[in-house]
Amino acid sequence: MAIEYALSPGVHASRIGDSWIFLDITRDKYYCLAGEPARQYSELMSPSASDCLSARACTVALATTRLQSALDDDFTPQNESVAPQDVVRFVREFAACAHLQDPRRRQLARIIEDVRTLKSRVQEIARKESRSSESLARSFRRIAPCFFSAHDACFFSSLLLVRFLARSGISADWTFGVRLSPFRAHCWVSHQGLILNEDSLVVAGFEPILVV
């Protein structure tokens, strides 16, 4: 009887050319297979694991196809004031997540599980207003510089934004992407085809590996 191999729970993979990139959310680490090891890995994968990877890839593709960005020229922000309730929501989420600005204090698997739980409760959150994700993201971008620098802080900024939106009744997608030569990981938030905190040209340079 042939031995079948499959990815462990919590491990996500993305194929870039002939190489494989893996994200282990339990260990909060990325790994790369290239050349002969990558070829051997592809041959060892069981049909069920391959189907699982294909399903994940399909989900990621659907979440990242034909995206436009709220930062693109076609979506120039309109002049509008920041609603007091947006400040309250932001401060609440920032207070809950501020310690996660230090990578040494992050437990990625737990963070992702918390976000998934929060998003699952979006329908239970009473919305006293009718606001678009773009309008809420504009408020977020105006408030954020008062509390932290977004430079090289895509993880923390995206985590805070996706939680801020969920508290506002919007279930947005938190996407993790990777690229090679040189290796770099990145993440961003989108909702219904609109990227809310990154330029679409930047996102186009990354291969999605996980959508939360």
N, C-alpha and C positions, 0 to 999 in steps of 0.2 A: 504494500500500500504506500503510495507516494506521500511524502511529508509536505504539508502545506504551511506556508508562512504568511503572517499578516502583521500589520502595524499594531503596536500597543495602543490602548485607549489613550487619548490625549496627544498622540503624535499625528501631525499633519504634514503632508508632502506636496511639493510642487516640482514639476519637471521643467527645466530650462535647457533647451537643446538636448544634449546627451547627458546632462548632469541632473542630479536630484538634490533638492534642498528639503531638509526636514526641520520642523519646529516641534519641539517637545515642550508642551506647556507646563508639564509637571516639574521639569527641571529648569524651565525658562532658558532654553538653549537652542541654538540653530546648529545643524550639522550639514555637511555637504559630501556627496558621493560624486566622483567624476571618473572618467576613463573606464578602465576595465571593471573596477568595483561597481560602478553605476550600471554597466551592461549586465553583470552577474546578478545584481539586485533585481533588475527588470525581469530576468529569466526566472528568478526564485519566487517572485510574487505569485501567490495563489490566485485563481480566478476570482474567488470571493473578495480578496483584498483589492484586486484590480478593479472589480466592480465598485467597491466602496470608494476607491480613489476617484473613479470616473464620476460617481455620484457627487462627491465633494467638489470636484472640478466643475461640474455642471452648475452646482449651487453658487460657486464663486463666480463663474462666468456670467450667470444671470444677474448677479448683484453688481457686476462691474462693467456691463456692456453699455456702450453709448452714453457714458457719463459726461455730464457737463459740470462745470464748477461755479459755485457762487462767487468765486474770486475772478472768474473770467470777465472780459470786457462786456460781454452781453448781459451780465448780471451785476452791473454796477449798483452798489447799495444806495437806497434812497435815504434822504435825510429824515430820520425819525428818532424820537427820544427813547431812552432806555426805560422800560416799564419797571416800576418799583418791585413788582413781584419777580421779575427776572433777576434783580440784584439779590433778593432774598434766596431764591433757588440756587443761584450761583454760590453765594456764601455758604449755604448749607452743604452743598456738594464739595466745595473746596475744603471746608473744615473736615469732612469725612475722608478726603483723599489726599490731603496735603503731604502726609508722611510718605506717600508713594512716589514723590518726586525723587527720593533716594532709591536707586535700583536695588540696593542691598536689602531693602525692606519689602520688596515686592514678592508676592506669591502668585505668579501669573495664573495658575489654574484656578485658584480661589477668586481672583479678581474677575476672570472671565465668567465663572459660575455666578458670581454676584450680579454681573451685568445681565446675564441671561435671565436670572430670576427677576430682576427689576423690569426688564423688557416684557416678560410674560405677564406682568401686572399692569401694563400700560392701560389696558381696557378698564381696569378697576379704578384708575386715577380719575377723579372728577375734574373735568376741565371747565373752568369758569370763563374761558375765552376761546376765541377761534383764531389761532395764529398759525402761520405756515412755518415749516422747518427753516426756511430761508430767513424769515423775519427773526425767529428765535436765535438762529446762528449769528445774525448780525449783532444782536444784543450781546451775545456771548463774546464775540470778538471785540466789542467795545469795553466790556467789563474786564476781561482777562488780563490785559496789560497792567491793570492796577494791582494785580495779585501775584503774577509770575511772568517770567520771560518765556515766550513760545519758541525761542531759538533752540534748535536741537532738542525740542521737548515734545515730539509728535505723540509719544505714548501717553504722557500725562495729559496733554491737551485734548487728545481724542477720547481718552477715558472720561475726562471731566465733561466734555461736550455730549457724549452719548448718554451719560447719566443725567445731565441737565435737560436734555431733550425728553428722556423717558419720564422725568418728573413733571414735564410739561405736557405729557400725553402723546408723545411721538416716539415710535419704535424705529430708530435709525440703525443702519448697518455700520459696524466697526470692522474695517478690513485691514488685515496685515498683509504686506507685500514684501517680496524679496527680489534682488537682482544680483548678477555676478559681474566680475571684471570691472571694478572690484566689488566684493560682496558688500551689500548694504541692505538693511531691513528698514521698513517704514510702515506707518499706519495712518489711516484717515477715516473720516466719518462721512457717510452719504445717506440720502433718503430719497427714494423714488427717482433714482437716476441723477440726482444732483449732489455733487461733492460739496461739502459744507465748510471744510477747513484746509483745503489744499488746491493747488492749481492743477487743472486736468492734464497739462503736459507733463508735470512731475509724476502724477499717478500713472500715466501711460508708460513710464519707464520701469514699472515694477510688475512682477508676476504675482498675483494674489495667491496666498497660501492658506489663509483662514479668514472666514467671515463670521463674526459674532452677532 
